[in-house]
Amino acid sequence: MRQPHWLPLVGLLLFSLISSQVCTICEVSKEDYFRLKPLLNTIVKSKYTGATKAANVLLSVTVVGIQNQTLEQRLLQRVRDAGERKVTNLTSGQLALITMALGACHSHDENFIHDHHLISQLENKFQAEIENMETHDGNPLTNYYQLSLDVLALCLFNGSYSATKVAEIFSPENKNFYFGGQFSVDTGALAILALTCVKRNLTNGKIRAGGKDLERISNHTKALVNKILLERKEDGLLGNAFSTGNAMQALFVSSEYYQESEWNCQETLNTVLKEISQGTFGIPIAAAQVFPALMGKTYLDVNSCVPRSGNFNIPIPLPITVAPHKPPSYISVNYSVRINETYDTNVTVRHGSVFLDVMEQAQKQNKTIFGFTMVESDWGPYITSVQGLKASSNDRTYWELLSGGKPLSQGAGNYVVHEGENLQVRWSKY
């Protein structure tokens, strides 16, 4: 899954923010650039077989200003391939992400977006999401994270959308902002970025406004900001480590809605840097999502990238010395499936195994009880069914991963299990 060679990365450029933005930002100092190397390592060394993963990374490195032609061409090839041949198979959010990645900073072939009618196709997919909500108890085809990406892309690239409809569906109390009864910081943050973009277009007259659209959108933004701040942890993280990058972006562009004393940006930044050193952002999409905020950038900057000084060189590593082979050590964990009742077993796996390894081992013991299916997502394996019971966006059901009764913020392919741990997959509603 890793590239065998490193690519030199030069020209990490920071961009200045538009003066008209009301922003409070903090960013990594040049003296601390070396602490970002693990993120860059992940981005450079990874393989990009999926278009949306490539689009996530391409958008991030373009907005941040990492200039490396070889990496850029690898990512562009994947993204353009999806834009040319696979649009009908993309979800609305995936298409929105691809559109933003191709159009970011006017640095790629913007004619591609026009020639392949990506905006009009995104408009159609967004409308299909709305229609599904009208016939399925307010549930979109995908989720509100993707709807937020839809609105953001349409807003940034002059697509058609109704500000009145946006004000209607993005009410902060909408059930789609909650996952398992918990407010989704990630989703709320993307919604704030989208609403901020729409608000700016309303203010400067780019789109027509209904009677109270601007007021409603401002109120929604303020309420979502408050919800994010309520999820601030003692160490400064907003939600969890993986949602903090997007949440920082949202707070950068919405500082008019909170007091300086309500959020210590530098504390959050320091904690994220600590998480980087511990390998938390070890998959490309996680690294890509946190990177812009660390450099004081947001997705709203895609049309206003103005380079300024600064560079970042990644040295070619020394050859890796292979350690002498040691017999593997094993650990024992408790694993259970919870539907209406609980089915449990004890599983032995190698030290360093992830949650998915435990599930696979349990499946070997009893496929009827512990059998499951999964699909590969940008964040790694996603569990789609257990015992034949499938997750459903229309029914708002999913398989939740827990350790010691607490939901995990990492996926089945990333969470490393420990000796004696109590692990569970639970049939849940959000």
Stockholm file with secondary structure:
# STOCKHOLM 1.0

chainA/1-430         MRQPHWLPLVGLLLFSLISSQVCTICEVSKEDYFRLKPLLNTIVKSKYTGATKAANVLLSVTVVGIQNQTLEQRLLQRVRDAGERKVTNLTSGQLALITMALGACHSHDENFIHDHHLISQLENKFQAEIENMETHDGNPLTNYYQLSLDVLALCLFNGSYSATKVAEIFSPENKNFYFGGQFSVDTGALAILALTCVKRNLTNGKIRAGGKDLERISNHTKALVNKILLERKEDGLLGNAFSTGNAMQALFVSSEYYQESEWNCQETLNTVLKEISQGTFGIPIAAAQVFPALMGKTYLDVNSCVPRSGNFNIPIPLPITVAPHKPPSYISVNYSVRINETYDTNVTVRHGSVFLDVMEQAQKQNKTIFGFTMVESDWGPYITSVQGLKASSNDRTYWELLSGGKPLSQGAGNYVVHEGENLQVRWSKY
#=GR chainA/1-430 SS CBCSSCCCCBCCCCBCCCTTSCCCCCCCCGGGGGGGHHHHHHHHHBCCCSHHHHHHHHHHHHHHTCBCHHHHHHHHHHHHHHHHHCGGGSCHHHHHHHHHHHHGGGCSCHHHHHHTTHHHHHHHHHHHHHHHHHHTTTCCSSCHHHHHHHHHHHHHTTCCCCHHHHHHHTCTTCGGGEETTEECHHHHHHHHHHHHHHHHHHHTTSSCCCTTHHHHHHHHHHHHHHHHHHTBCTTSCBSSHHHHHHHHHHHHTCGGGSCGGGCCHHHHHHHHHHHHHTTTTCSHHHHHHHHHHHTTCCGGGGGCCCBCSCCCCCCCCCCCCCCCCCCCCEEEEEEEEESSSEEEEEEEEETTCBHHHHHHHHHHHCHHHHCEEEEEETTEEEEEEETTEECBTTTTEEEEEEETTEECSSCTTTCBCCTTCEEEEEEEEC
#=GC SS_cons         CBCSSCCCCBCCCCBCCCTTSCCCCCCCCGGGGGGGHHHHHHHHHBCCCSHHHHHHHHHHHHHHTCBCHHHHHHHHHHHHHHHHHCGGGSCHHHHHHHHHHHHGGGCSCHHHHHHTTHHHHHHHHHHHHHHHHHHTTTCCSSCHHHHHHHHHHHHHTTCCCCHHHHHHHTCTTCGGGEETTEECHHHHHHHHHHHHHHHHHHHTTSSCCCTTHHHHHHHHHHHHHHHHHHTBCTTSCBSSHHHHHHHHHHHHTCGGGSCGGGCCHHHHHHHHHHHHHTTTTCSHHHHHHHHHHHTTCCGGGGGCCCBCSCCCCCCCCCCCCCCCCCCCCEEEEEEEEESSSEEEEEEEEETTCBHHHHHHHHHHHCHHHHCEEEEEETTEEEEEEETTEECBTTTTEEEEEEETTEECSSCTTTCBCCTTCEEEEEEEEC
//
